[in-house]
Amino acid sequence: MNERNLAPFEFLPLTTDFIYLRLLGDYATKYDKNGLFVHRYDRLLWKREAALESWSLKIERHLAEVRNVWTFVSNHFEGFGPESAQRFAQRLGFELPLPSQAEQNATEQERAQLDLL
């Protein structure tokens, strides 16, 4: 999708009671010309404010018509999918807390125990 700052598609006609949106970004940003990783994807690298605004406005128009909105964000969209999802949710009026630093640093066993709580 070359239109990085636009939401080029509409959700019409609606055929379900939910909206499914995937914000993928540009996979070309993952590797350099030698095939080596360019980014670690642990923080926002480039903000796509116009794209988030455009998609949120389109979703807002249909919130009364749907029961759920499913939005998936890859790290390639802005460099850090979890924060991109959080920023997008905030535009729609929802709070989406990110894991605390302690949760991020937890071992696999500790994370499994947290899931049981």
PEGIQUI-V100927 format. One record per residue. N is the residue number from 1. SS is DSSP state (@ for helix, = for strand, . for the rest). PSI is psi as a letter, one per 30 degrees, with the letter a starting at -180 (NA if undefined). OMEGA is omega in radians with two decimals (999 if undefined). Layout:
# PEGIQUI-V100927
n->N ss->SS psi->PSI omega->OMEGA
n->N ss->SS psi->PSI omega->OMEGA
This chain:
# PEGIQUI-V100927
n->1 ss->. psi->j omega->-3.09
n->2 ss->. psi->f omega->-3.10
n->3 ss->. psi->i omega->-3.03
n->4 ss->. psi->f omega->-3.06
n->5 ss->. psi->g omega->-3.13
n->6 ss->. psi->l omega->2.98
n->7 ss->. psi->i omega->-2.93
n->8 ss->. psi->f omega->-3.08
n->9 ss->. psi->l omega->3.03
n->10 ss->. psi->l omega->3.11
n->11 ss->. psi->g omega->-3.09
n->12 ss->. psi->k omega->-0.09
n->13 ss->. psi->k omega->3.06
n->14 ss->. psi->k omega->-3.12
n->15 ss->. psi->f omega->-3.14
n->16 ss->. psi->l omega->3.09
n->17 ss->. psi->g omega->3.09
n->18 ss->= psi->l omega->3.03
n->19 ss->= psi->k omega->3.13
n->20 ss->= psi->j omega->-3.08
n->21 ss->= psi->k omega->3.09
n->22 ss->= psi->k omega->3.10
n->23 ss->= psi->j omega->-2.98
n->24 ss->. psi->e omega->-3.11
n->25 ss->. psi->a omega->-3.01
n->26 ss->. psi->j omega->-3.13
n->27 ss->@ psi->f omega->3.12
n->28 ss->@ psi->f omega->3.14
n->29 ss->@ psi->f omega->-3.07
n->30 ss->. psi->e omega->-3.04
n->31 ss->= psi->l omega->3.01
n->32 ss->. psi->a omega->-3.07
n->33 ss->. psi->f omega->3.11
n->34 ss->. psi->g omega->3.13
n->35 ss->. psi->g omega->3.13
n->36 ss->. psi->l omega->3.11
n->37 ss->= psi->k omega->3.12
n->38 ss->. psi->e omega->-3.02
n->39 ss->. psi->l omega->3.09
n->40 ss->. psi->f omega->3.12
n->41 ss->. psi->h omega->3.09
n->42 ss->. psi->g omega->3.09
n->43 ss->. psi->l omega->3.08
n->44 ss->. psi->k omega->-3.14
n->45 ss->. psi->e omega->3.10
n->46 ss->. psi->k omega->-3.12
n->47 ss->. psi->k omega->3.10
n->48 ss->. psi->i omega->-3.08
n->49 ss->@ psi->e omega->-3.09
n->50 ss->@ psi->e omega->3.13
n->51 ss->@ psi->e omega->3.12
n->52 ss->@ psi->e omega->3.13
n->53 ss->@ psi->e omega->-3.12
n->54 ss->@ psi->e omega->3.14
n->55 ss->@ psi->e omega->-3.12
n->56 ss->@ psi->e omega->3.10
n->57 ss->@ psi->e omega->3.12
n->58 ss->@ psi->e omega->3.13
n->59 ss->@ psi->e omega->-3.14
n->60 ss->@ psi->e omega->3.13
n->61 ss->. psi->f omega->-3.04
n->62 ss->. psi->g omega->-3.08
n->63 ss->@ psi->e omega->-3.13
n->64 ss->@ psi->f omega->-3.07
n->65 ss->@ psi->f omega->-3.05
n->66 ss->. psi->l omega->3.11
n->67 ss->. psi->e omega->-3.08
n->68 ss->= psi->k omega->2.97
n->69 ss->= psi->j omega->3.13
n->70 ss->= psi->j omega->3.13
n->71 ss->= psi->k omega->3.12
n->72 ss->= psi->k omega->-3.07
n->73 ss->= psi->k omega->3.07
n->74 ss->. psi->l omega->3.10
n->75 ss->@ psi->f omega->-3.09
n->76 ss->@ psi->f omega->-3.11
n->77 ss->@ psi->e omega->3.13
n->78 ss->@ psi->f omega->3.12
n->79 ss->. psi->f omega->-3.14
n->80 ss->. psi->j omega->-3.03
n->81 ss->@ psi->e omega->-3.11
n->82 ss->@ psi->e omega->3.14
n->83 ss->@ psi->e omega->3.07
n->84 ss->@ psi->e omega->3.11
n->85 ss->@ psi->e omega->3.13
n->86 ss->@ psi->e omega->-3.14
n->87 ss->@ psi->e omega->3.12
n->88 ss->@ psi->e omega->3.11
n->89 ss->@ psi->e omega->3.14
n->90 ss->@ psi->e omega->3.10
n->91 ss->@ psi->f omega->3.13
n->92 ss->. psi->g omega->3.08
n->93 ss->. psi->g omega->-3.13
n->94 ss->. psi->k omega->3.04
n->95 ss->. psi->k omega->3.12
n->96 ss->. psi->i omega->-3.08
n->97 ss->. psi->k omega->3.05
n->98 ss->. psi->l omega->3.08
n->99 ss->. psi->k omega->3.09
n->100 ss->. psi->l omega->3.12
n->101 ss->@ psi->e omega->3.11
n->102 ss->@ psi->e omega->3.11
n->103 ss->@ psi->e omega->3.13
n->104 ss->@ psi->e omega->-3.10
n->105 ss->@ psi->f omega->-3.09
n->106 ss->. psi->l omega->3.07
n->107 ss->. psi->l omega->3.12
n->108 ss->@ psi->e omega->-3.14
n->109 ss->@ psi->e omega->3.12
n->110 ss->@ psi->e omega->3.11
n->111 ss->@ psi->e omega->3.10
n->112 ss->@ psi->e omega->3.12
n->113 ss->@ psi->e omega->3.09
n->114 ss->@ psi->e omega->3.14
n->115 ss->@ psi->f omega->-3.13
n->116 ss->@ psi->f omega->-3.10
n->117 ss->. psi->NA omega->999
